[in-house]
Amino acid sequence: MVQVKKVLKSYFVFFAVVIALKFFFLRYHLFGDSNILHTFWYELSVVFILFIFIDLVCGKGKLLGYVVLDLLLSVLFFSMTVYERYFGTVPTYHDLGQMNQVGSVSDSIIMLLERQDMLYFVDFLILGVLLLFRKGFIYPANVRLPKKFLLPVLVACLMIVSVDFVTNKDKRILDQTLFSEDHGVLNAQAIKLYSDTVGEVDPGEVLNDVTVDDIIQLKGNEPVPFSEHTHYNVAKDRNLIVLQIESLQDFVINLEVNGQEITPNINAWLDESLYFDNVYQQIGAGNTSDAEFMMNTSIYPVGDTPTSDQLADKAIPSLPKLLNEQGYRTATFHAGDIDYWNRSTMYPVLGFDDYYSLDNFYEEKDVVGFGPSDGYFYDKTMEKLNAFAEQEQPFYAHVVSLTSHTPFKMPEARRGLDLPEKFQGTLTGNYLQSVHYADKVLGKFFDDLKQAGIWDKSVIALYGDHSGVHGQLVKDEDVQLLHDLLGHPYSLLNRFNIPFIIEAPGITAENGERIDTVGGQLDMMPTLLNMLGVKPKGLYFGHDLLQYDSNLLGMRYYLSSGAFFNNDVLFIPETVRHDVRIYDMEGGGQFDDLSDPMEYFEDDYEHILQLYEWSDAYFGSLSR
């Protein structure tokens, strides 16, 4: 009995209870799992192994060892909780290694914090009180636990961890959240690390002479030689100016609030353009940088790590390289830090001749939100475009905006909309103001291009990089506001739908054309190359939206692997919080009248996984 009391007073037991409670809270938040046994079985085995090591090795420094481990786990759990709220997925070790990028969403993170998050750290206060004011008793105490207690626990934990690892190390992780629920948060990270290193496959075996025609056929189309595509070569030798607009979603196009257009300049531009209104984001963990990568390669992003972090040793066929071969000068423009998202590596690998950033061209002037305003950015960019236009060679400029970045808080002087009171202080209201400003300065940029004589000699394209109104940033009042604006519930289709617009002055229809072909960011490069009359090289995983009607495209990271868009539905496999979800691409609503949706959509599900496998293998084969 005395021995039991000794054990109960130990650091081991105190911190075991503390960490068990934190794991329980973490699992409840991430998975909605309130089963205490799951916490003990799936999570604590790894921690107990570390505890026993501390107890056997640390001696007098035992308390410090426990406190440091507790602190590390607390910070990890806190980070995972907030990350899941923002991105809707459990982070992997890749994501946790991107802490240097937290500045881009710091304001949003603050908005996501909840009082209950402090539960991860309250034990430090309790421990401090116990150690400071323990006069009549000693708890917890530096008790030497008997080996006959520690060794059986150690053996049991090692067996649990080993069996779980060995039996699951070769499984394909399609959904990190589901896998973490089933195998433990820490164990899932270890298995993920193993599969990313030891579990790599030979790209040649996977590709096995795969061709672009195979990719096009897998998506339900009959391949047509590129030079025989509709609109092929209609804009030969024209400049190409591509605008990537931060957080621009399609639902704001042609939207009015109290008679005020949110994007009046883009709306007017549609009269002269090809407007693809059924195009969807496909970014992975790299967010904006993944959108840049896809636009310039038509290759799927890696998914659970920023693709820009995987490019150092790559030789990537790309839009800049293809246009370089045609005599173009190529440049990319972004008013942010070039090291952010590792663009200092990505831009040279993509083959841009020049890249202009905060480090070498723009200044911290007229700062709005995350950096220099779009107004200043476009004015400075025009200086270079005018210089390019004076040379007797076409140019490709990829122009990446910044101001309409989450959390969309615009200075009072830049709020051009007179919104009803109900929008004030909401994410939706701030987003509309931010996009309205982005549209306003974009209109001036268009005018500058026209006055400089560049507009009529160019193909101008625009697209959104990813959604802005998403995740738990969207509060109850935003749900109602969005419903009122759209006339129907705001769905995942609305969230992921981005505009893609192309004008070739004097070539595209005078009255404009609205094209409802389903597409994604992978399809942008082939569509533009078609109009410029430049044939792609190597494999590419999008296709020309002006030629093919059927599509099958996936989105990694923000949807579980195996999710896909086709001509009829957005299909999302089972997740921790949801059964299979199916959204009607035409009506936008959900339907659940299929007895076995996985079986019904099995072919497209397997095909999208095949496309991922081919894309990953192709990416892996492109080493220098």
VOGU-3710 file (C-alpha; in Angstrom, 3 decimals, decimal comma):
1> mvqvkkvlks> 0,000/0,000/0,000  2,866/2,345/0,873  4,493/1,527/-2,471  1,269/2,428/-4,342  1,075/5,756/-2,548  4,675/6,417/-3,507  3,931/5,720/-7,160  0,862/7,962/-7,110  3,001/10,844/-5,824  5,567/10,450/-8,599
11> yfvffavvia> 6,264/12,836/-11,479  5,474/9,926/-13,785  1,868/9,635/-12,606  1,315/13,405/-12,373  2,489/14,066/-15,920  0,841/10,883/-17,236  -2,540/12,198/-16,047  -1,800/15,679/-17,415  -0,739/14,446/-20,872  -3,615/11,947/-21,017
21> lkffflryhl> -6,093/14,795/-20,440  -4,419/16,889/-23,129  -4,508/14,021/-25,595  -8,182/13,487/-24,778  -8,920/17,150/-25,444  -6,886/17,045/-28,664  -8,652/13,947/-29,986  -12,026/15,395/-29,096  -11,272/18,553/-31,069  -9,661/16,869/-34,078
31> fgdsnilhtf> -11,897/13,815/-34,389  -14,893/14,369/-32,120  -13,632/11,262/-30,284  -14,714/11,113/-26,636  -13,599/7,526/-26,040  -11,041/7,617/-23,212  -9,762/4,143/-24,103  -8,718/5,410/-27,547  -6,563/8,035/-25,862  -4,763/5,427/-23,765
41> wyelsvvfil> -4,355/2,865/-26,534  -3,498/5,080/-29,512  -1,640/7,978/-27,955  0,038/7,324/-24,622  2,273/4,396/-25,587  4,830/6,683/-27,275  4,730/9,197/-24,410  5,133/6,524/-21,720  8,286/5,279/-23,453  9,716/8,805/-23,205
51> fifidlvcgk> 8,552/9,101/-19,581  10,327/5,885/-18,618  13,502/7,092/-20,324  13,337/10,339/-18,294  12,661/8,430/-15,077  15,588/6,062/-15,572  18,158/8,536/-16,869  17,552/12,018/-15,509  17,941/11,570/-11,753  17,785/14,973/-10,017
61> gkllgyvvld> 16,921/16,692/-13,303  13,860/14,506/-13,699  11,346/17,322/-13,112  12,974/19,483/-15,757  12,830/16,603/-18,234  9,113/16,085/-17,632  8,357/19,821/-17,835  10,256/20,237/-21,119  8,474/17,240/-22,681  5,125/18,502/-21,398
71> lllsvlffsm> 5,804/21,944/-22,856  6,825/20,545/-26,239  3,703/18,392/-26,430  1,497/21,286/-25,278  2,843/23,576/-28,004  2,416/20,769/-30,544  -1,195/20,099/-29,507  -2,029/23,807/-29,475  -0,530/24,249/-32,964  -2,404/21,234/-34,331
81> tvyeryfgtv> -5,687/22,478/-32,866  -5,434/25,966/-34,367  -4,053/24,605/-37,658  -7,006/22,240/-38,015  -9,431/25,116/-37,403  -7,879/27,166/-40,184  -7,101/24,518/-42,797  -9,633/21,820/-41,892  -7,047/19,045/-41,786  -4,626/17,539/-39,277
91> ptyhdlgqmn> -1,137/18,857/-40,008  1,741/16,549/-40,821  5,343/17,040/-39,790  5,739/18,895/-43,121  3,189/21,502/-42,075  4,615/21,842/-38,590  7,957/22,570/-40,217  6,449/25,614/-41,926  6,226/27,727/-38,776  8,317/30,403/-40,491
101> qvgsvsdsii> 5,288/31,079/-42,716  2,954/31,857/-39,827  3,223/35,613/-40,453  0,916/35,332/-43,454  -1,991/34,165/-41,321  -1,094/35,599/-37,901  -4,143/37,880/-37,794  -6,358/34,968/-38,818  -4,822/32,737/-36,149  -5,690/35,317/-33,500
111> mllerqdmly> -9,271/35,277/-34,769  -9,356/31,488/-34,371  -8,134/31,299/-30,782  -10,624/30,116/-28,181  -10,450/30,241/-24,376  -10,477/26,464/-24,148  -7,117/26,369/-25,969  -5,503/27,523/-22,733  -6,302/24,098/-21,276  -3,119/22,897/-22,953
121> fvdflilgvl> -1,104/25,111/-20,631  -3,129/25,327/-17,402  -1,162/22,490/-15,805  1,950/24,679/-15,708  0,062/27,078/-13,479  -1,158/24,209/-11,292  2,336/22,724/-11,058  3,778/26,117/-10,146  1,262/26,522/-7,330  1,948/23,007/-6,014
131> llfrkgfiyp> 5,700/23,524/-6,002  5,467/27,003/-4,494  2,983/26,410/-1,712  3,481/22,758/-0,689  4,126/23,017/3,054  2,342/20,095/4,645  2,783/17,665/1,766  5,041/16,953/-1,179  3,304/16,483/-4,511  4,417/15,619/-7,061
141> anvrlpkkfl> 7,648/14,158/-5,738  10,926/12,929/-7,165  10,078/9,326/-6,413  12,320/6,580/-7,752  9,891/4,166/-9,379  10,740/0,459/-9,062  11,922/-1,276/-12,204  9,325/-3,986/-11,673  6,768/-1,243/-12,404  8,648/0,517/-15,222
151> lpvlvaclmi> 9,849/-2,464/-17,248  6,437/-4,118/-17,833  5,011/-0,738/-18,868  7,965/-0,184/-21,203  7,619/-3,623/-22,815  3,853/-3,199/-23,278  4,269/0,243/-24,860  7,066/-0,904/-27,161  4,901/-3,807/-28,326  1,921/-1,523/-29,051
161> vsvdfvtnkd> 4,051/0,993/-30,963  5,939/-1,706/-32,891  2,863/-3,693/-33,893  1,028/-0,555/-35,001  4,015/0,635/-37,027  4,856/-2,672/-38,688  1,260/-3,479/-39,641  0,552/-0,005/-41,065  3,859/1,330/-42,402  3,101/0,320/-45,988
171> krildqtlfs> -0,464/1,595/-46,068  -1,228/4,518/-48,339  -2,344/7,517/-46,270  -5,228/8,999/-48,228  -6,528/11,152/-45,392  -4,113/12,213/-42,645  -6,971/13,025/-40,271  -8,653/9,628/-40,604  -5,320/7,851/-40,345  -4,423/9,822/-37,208
181> edhgvlnaqa> -7,740/8,951/-35,608  -7,257/5,243/-36,303  -3,564/4,962/-35,382  -2,750/7,842/-33,041  -1,577/11,373/-33,743  2,106/10,693/-33,039  2,160/7,216/-34,598  0,592/8,609/-37,785  3,387/11,168/-38,032  6,015/8,421/-37,747
191> iklysdtvge> 4,316/6,303/-40,422  3,986/9,362/-42,663  7,706/10,075/-42,291  8,517/6,461/-43,121  6,309/6,411/-46,227  7,848/9,683/-47,450  11,381/8,301/-47,226  11,801/4,542/-47,195  8,480/3,963/-48,906  9,350/5,779/-52,147
201> vdpgevlndv> 8,773/3,913/-55,423  10,644/3,947/-58,708  9,030/6,651/-60,934  9,851/4,649/-64,053  7,875/1,651/-62,828  4,841/3,830/-62,094  4,880/5,793/-65,343  5,683/2,835/-67,592  5,484/4,853/-70,844  2,459/6,946/-69,766
211> tvddiiqlkg> 1,657/9,630/-72,349  -0,412/12,816/-72,390  -2,998/10,919/-74,447  -3,328/8,402/-71,595  -4,040/11,257/-69,194  -6,614/12,837/-71,487  -8,347/9,499/-72,073  -8,464/8,765/-68,335  -10,499/11,970/-67,983  -13,033/10,788/-70,561
221> nepvpfseht> -11,845/12,518/-73,737  -10,692/11,378/-77,152  -7,203/12,891/-77,656  -6,766/15,421/-80,462  -3,302/16,531/-81,687  -2,476/19,839/-80,006  -1,997/21,708/-83,277  -5,549/20,747/-84,305  -7,226/22,278/-81,236  -9,872/24,969/-81,521
231> hynvakdrnl> -8,303/28,451/-81,315  -4,815/27,012/-81,819  -2,278/29,702/-82,733  -4,855/32,544/-82,838  -2,603/34,789/-80,719  0,833/33,781/-81,979  3,751/35,928/-80,765  1,583/38,099/-78,520  2,733/39,094/-75,061  1,218/37,028/-72,267
241> ivlqieslqd> 0,184/38,783/-69,051  -1,254/36,498/-66,377  -2,701/37,964/-63,188  -3,031/35,796/-60,083  -5,387/37,594/-57,709  -5,088/36,821/-54,008  -8,118/34,984/-52,538  -10,415/35,858/-55,465  -13,469/33,591/-55,535  -15,929/33,383/-58,389
251> fvinlevngq> -19,062/34,220/-56,382  -18,100/37,917/-56,201  -18,123/38,266/-59,990  -21,290/40,120/-61,070  -22,365/40,267/-57,407  -24,100/43,414/-56,159  -24,837/44,669/-52,651  -27,342/47,530/-52,383  -26,875/48,253/-56,077  -23,066/48,355/-55,799
261> eitpninawl> -20,975/45,992/-57,910  -18,240/44,243/-55,942  -16,005/43,851/-59,030  -17,201/46,466/-61,569  -13,987/46,438/-63,621  -13,839/42,668/-63,947  -17,564/42,602/-64,732  -17,109/45,075/-67,595  -14,115/43,104/-68,860  -16,256/39,986/-69,277
271> deslyfdnvy> -17,948/41,585/-72,277  -14,726/41,137/-74,239  -13,364/37,942/-72,702  -13,614/34,202/-72,407  -14,963/33,688/-68,889  -14,600/30,188/-67,472  -17,007/30,250/-64,541  -16,745/26,582/-63,556  -13,054/26,404/-62,626  -11,783/25,230/-59,220
281> qqigagntsd> -8,697/25,651/-57,082  -6,362/22,665/-56,753  -3,724/23,927/-54,346  -1,994/21,851/-51,687  -0,187/22,949/-48,535  1,749/25,570/-50,526  -1,363/27,695/-51,015  -0,482/30,734/-53,180  2,864/29,288/-54,247  1,177/26,044/-55,319
291> aefmmntsiy> -1,170/28,086/-57,527  1,867/29,717/-59,154  3,462/26,314/-59,647  0,386/24,776/-61,299  -0,185/27,766/-63,551  3,341/27,386/-64,900  3,650/23,576/-65,070  0,233/21,854/-65,236  1,571/19,323/-62,706  -0,262/18,453/-59,492
301> pvgdtptsdq> 1,257/19,988/-56,356  2,914/17,567/-53,953  -0,010/18,004/-51,572  0,940/17,817/-47,913  4,068/19,958/-48,235  4,621/23,162/-50,234  5,772/22,102/-53,670  8,241/24,990/-53,690  10,160/23,194/-50,912  10,688/20,156/-53,156
311> ladkaipslp> 12,104/21,921/-56,233  15,777/22,515/-55,454  17,059/19,533/-57,468  14,357/19,558/-60,155  14,420/20,241/-63,898  10,765/21,126/-64,525  9,256/21,643/-67,997  7,380/24,930/-67,613  5,533/27,756/-69,311  8,456/30,209/-68,906
321> kllneqgyrt> 10,884/27,700/-70,438  8,569/26,947/-73,348  8,125/30,646/-74,057  11,862/31,288/-73,657  12,371/28,856/-76,531  9,961/30,960/-78,599  11,983/34,113/-78,015  9,980/35,488/-75,082  11,381/37,360/-72,116  9,815/35,960/-68,944
331> atfhagdidy> 9,356/37,598/-65,555  7,322/37,154/-62,406  6,198/39,960/-60,093  5,231/39,720/-56,422  5,533/42,454/-53,784  6,305/39,999/-50,989  9,523/38,547/-49,584  11,067/36,268/-52,203  12,089/33,749/-49,553  8,484/33,376/-48,455
341> wnrstmypvl> 7,171/29,984/-49,663  10,725/29,434/-50,928  10,097/31,429/-54,102  13,817/32,203/-54,324  14,222/28,542/-55,312  10,967/28,106/-57,236  11,337/30,989/-59,697  14,745/29,963/-61,119  13,628/26,327/-61,350  10,544/27,403/-63,302
351> gfddyysldn> 12,863/29,235/-65,688  11,880/32,883/-65,248  14,486/35,266/-66,664  13,669/37,880/-64,032  11,783/37,913/-60,751  10,800/41,113/-58,995  9,959/41,126/-55,304  10,199/43,167/-52,126  13,871/42,207/-51,991  14,969/43,805/-55,245
361> fyeekdvvgf> 12,296/46,073/-56,709  9,319/46,972/-54,511  9,464/48,902/-51,245  7,417/48,903/-48,035  5,260/51,748/-49,327  1,533/52,294/-48,973  1,324/49,156/-46,839  -2,110/47,531/-46,602  -2,402/44,319/-44,619  0,376/41,928/-45,522
371> gpsdgyfydk> 2,540/44,287/-47,613  2,649/47,046/-50,229  -0,784/47,818/-51,664  -1,867/46,432/-55,019  -2,130/50,018/-56,257  1,560/50,651/-55,595  2,410/47,133/-56,829  0,740/47,617/-60,228  2,255/51,078/-60,697  5,759/49,738/-60,081
381> tmeklnafae> 5,111/46,676/-62,245  4,084/48,952/-65,123  7,592/50,466/-65,075  9,066/47,099/-66,020  6,333/46,186/-68,497  6,884/49,485/-70,300  10,610/48,698/-70,445  9,873/45,224/-71,791  7,544/46,662/-74,444  10,337/48,893/-75,778
391> qeqpfyahvv> 12,363/45,822/-76,685  11,604/43,996/-79,876  10,606/40,696/-78,315  7,377/39,404/-76,777  7,247/38,917/-73,016  5,456/36,782/-70,471  4,654/38,474/-67,161  3,169/36,528/-64,255  1,769/39,170/-61,888  0,817/37,971/-58,388
401> sltshtpfkm> -1,246/40,358/-56,243  -1,253/40,567/-52,458  -3,649/43,054/-50,849  -6,792/40,891/-50,769  -5,117/38,522/-48,306  -6,858/37,152/-45,236  -8,102/38,599/-42,856  -9,094/41,333/-45,379  -9,072/44,280/-42,982  -8,897/47,403/-45,159
411> pearrgldlp> -8,076/50,905/-43,879  -11,161/53,106/-43,714  -9,987/55,228/-46,659  -9,761/52,120/-48,893  -13,256/50,823/-48,172  -15,072/51,719/-51,354  -18,363/49,973/-50,598  -21,203/51,378/-48,523  -22,277/48,135/-46,902  -25,321/47,647/-44,661
421> ekfqgtltgn> -24,702/47,619/-40,919  -25,023/43,824/-40,715  -21,774/43,456/-42,709  -19,727/45,655/-40,397  -16,912/43,813/-38,583  -17,644/40,479/-40,281  -15,289/38,350/-42,358  -17,739/38,585/-45,275  -17,927/42,381/-45,113  -14,151/42,701/-44,874
431> ylqsvhyadk> -13,719/40,285/-47,783  -16,084/42,244/-50,033  -14,280/45,499/-49,228  -10,905/43,894/-49,903  -11,933/42,410/-53,249  -13,608/45,685/-54,262  -10,323/47,517/-53,682  -8,403/44,828/-55,595  -10,803/45,287/-58,520  -10,505/49,087/-58,403
441> vlgkffddlk> -6,717/49,175/-58,754  -6,861/46,333/-61,269  -9,059/48,578/-63,440  -6,396/51,285/-63,340  -3,734/48,725/-64,244  -5,808/47,690/-67,261  -6,092/51,354/-68,313  -2,323/51,793/-67,957  -1,719/48,753/-70,171  -4,046/50,180/-72,801
451> qagiwdksvi> -2,512/53,652/-72,711  0,962/52,155/-73,049  -0,109/50,259/-76,187  0,624/46,911/-74,504  -2,965/45,699/-74,117  -3,756/45,200/-77,809  -0,513/43,274/-78,359  -1,124/40,815/-75,551  -3,177/37,930/-74,231  -4,383/38,899/-70,755
461> alygdhsgvh> -5,510/36,220/-68,310  -6,712/36,385/-64,714  -7,502/33,778/-62,062  -7,887/33,447/-58,299  -5,254/31,535/-56,379  -7,573/30,052/-53,714  -10,551/30,751/-51,504  -10,616/33,466/-48,881  -13,936/32,845/-47,125  -13,341/29,455/-45,575
471> gqlvkdedvq> -12,897/27,305/-42,506  -13,724/28,353/-38,982  -12,991/31,974/-39,866  -16,567/31,826/-41,187  -18,837/32,552/-38,219  -22,594/32,106/-37,893  -23,267/35,661/-39,055  -21,123/35,021/-42,161  -23,122/31,885/-42,980  -26,318/33,944/-42,993
481> llhdllghpy> -24,773/36,859/-44,906  -23,440/34,536/-47,606  -26,803/32,800/-47,856  -28,497/36,162/-48,359  -25,929/37,246/-50,965  -26,039/34,046/-53,004  -29,686/33,137/-52,523  -28,659/29,661/-51,347  -26,361/28,126/-48,716  -22,645/28,795/-49,189
491> sllnrfnipf> -21,206/25,391/-50,098  -17,805/23,857/-50,784  -18,469/24,413/-54,478  -18,762/28,157/-53,824  -15,670/28,063/-51,676  -13,437/26,318/-54,208  -14,822/27,999/-57,354  -12,385/30,598/-58,735  -12,694/32,740/-61,883  -10,507/32,154/-64,932
501> iieapgitae> -10,743/34,863/-67,602  -8,851/35,336/-70,871  -8,907/38,168/-73,387  -7,027/38,367/-76,648  -8,064/41,854/-77,869  -9,512/41,741/-81,355  -9,709/37,928/-81,240  -12,027/36,893/-78,414  -15,713/37,448/-79,116  -16,880/41,087/-79,084
511> ngeridtvgg> -19,753/40,193/-76,769  -17,639/37,924/-74,639  -18,292/34,252/-74,016  -19,201/32,487/-70,800  -17,853/28,929/-70,822  -19,165/26,474/-68,237  -16,697/23,652/-68,958  -15,434/22,194/-65,665  -11,772/23,007/-65,151  -9,012/23,545/-62,635
521> qldmmptlln> -5,751/25,421/-62,229  -3,936/22,591/-64,040  -5,897/23,463/-67,189  -4,751/27,075/-67,436  -1,322/26,545/-68,990  -2,514/24,196/-71,787  -5,402/26,546/-72,628  -3,115/29,583/-72,937  -0,440/27,674/-74,861  -3,106/26,593/-77,330
531> mlgvkpkgly> -3,987/30,219/-78,110  -0,295/31,182/-78,397  0,355/28,262/-80,740  3,035/26,694/-78,511  3,009/22,932/-77,962  3,677/21,694/-74,406  6,565/19,341/-73,705  6,721/16,362/-71,402  3,697/15,265/-69,398  1,054/17,704/-68,263
541> fghdllqyds> -2,017/16,852/-66,221  -4,438/19,566/-67,229  -5,861/20,042/-70,691  -7,055/22,714/-73,109  -10,465/23,909/-71,879  -11,276/25,222/-75,345  -10,971/21,736/-76,814  -12,130/19,098/-74,332  -15,533/18,849/-72,668  -15,010/16,102/-70,083
551> nllgmryyls> -12,847/16,611/-67,057  -11,689/14,802/-63,959  -9,608/16,767/-61,522  -8,562/16,457/-57,931  -7,640/18,680/-55,036  -5,128/17,522/-52,482  -4,824/18,547/-48,887  -8,004/20,627/-48,527  -10,053/17,586/-49,486  -9,281/13,994/-48,622
561> sgaffnndvl> -7,326/12,094/-51,273  -9,668/10,532/-53,761  -11,982/13,550/-53,822  -12,644/14,721/-57,362  -14,571/17,081/-59,604  -16,062/15,683/-62,783  -18,676/17,123/-65,132  -21,497/16,184/-62,788  -20,376/16,176/-59,161  -17,849/17,096/-56,525
571> fipetvrhdv> -17,261/13,780/-54,760  -15,646/13,732/-51,300  -14,856/10,391/-49,617  -15,575/9,765/-45,958  -13,717/11,945/-43,458  -13,548/12,024/-39,661  -16,471/14,423/-39,430  -18,502/13,481/-42,497  -19,781/10,515/-44,442  -19,330/10,534/-48,229
581> riydmegggq> -20,502/13,889/-49,619  -21,688/14,491/-53,174  -22,369/17,987/-54,558  -24,293/18,555/-57,768  -22,110/20,643/-60,103  -25,158/22,075/-61,821  -27,506/22,844/-58,939  -24,875/23,174/-56,216  -26,804/21,188/-53,616  -25,927/17,901/-51,968
591> fddlsdpmey> -27,650/14,643/-52,746  -27,522/11,395/-50,840  -29,905/9,066/-52,647  -27,212/6,505/-53,549  -27,115/3,367/-51,425  -23,377/2,871/-52,050  -21,797/6,066/-53,436  -18,243/4,669/-53,247  -19,216/1,820/-55,546  -21,159/4,120/-57,893
601> feddyehilq> -18,193/6,483/-58,321  -15,505/3,811/-58,044  -14,095/4,326/-61,560  -13,516/8,070/-61,182  -12,223/7,550/-57,649  -9,614/5,068/-58,898  -8,814/7,272/-61,895  -8,073/10,337/-59,765  -5,776/8,274/-57,543  -4,066/7,060/-60,718
611> lyewsdayfg> -3,579/10,655/-61,889  -2,020/11,546/-58,536  0,290/8,546/-58,756  1,384/9,454/-62,279  1,883/13,104/-61,379  3,930/12,274/-58,272  6,044/9,802/-60,222  6,577/12,320/-63,025  7,544/15,010/-60,518  9,942/12,561/-58,874
621> slsr> 11,522/11,706/-62,226  12,422/15,322/-63,019  15,645/15,468/-61,029  18,542/17,329/-62,585
//
